[in-house]
């Protein structure tokens, strides 16, 4: 399932729900079908994500598109292996951090939406 993050001032990004869940949990937000990061919450949200990325929160798990489960490192399921190196927290967080910063500069807010709670 896709989760869309819409800025009131700076555009939109989309990500799969496992990645969105990971980032929203860092922000102490519920993973509901709709939510908001208010303009007052933006500075703290940016700081939380930056600390998680810099503070060893670099979780190196690759998610399989079909199941959302971590990829296996054994050779028994070559058809289920990830296509490249695992994607870390920093790579997943960077687009959201950028969107939060751009939105903060123009005193906006972020809304997210998904088809259902995730």
Secondary structure, 3 states (H helix, E strand, C coil): CEEEEEECCCEEEEEEHHHHHHHHHHCCCCCCCEEEECCCCHHHHHHHHHHHHHCCCCCCCCECCCCCCECCCCHHHHHHCCCCCCCCHHHHHHHHHHHHHHHHHCCCCEEEEECCCC
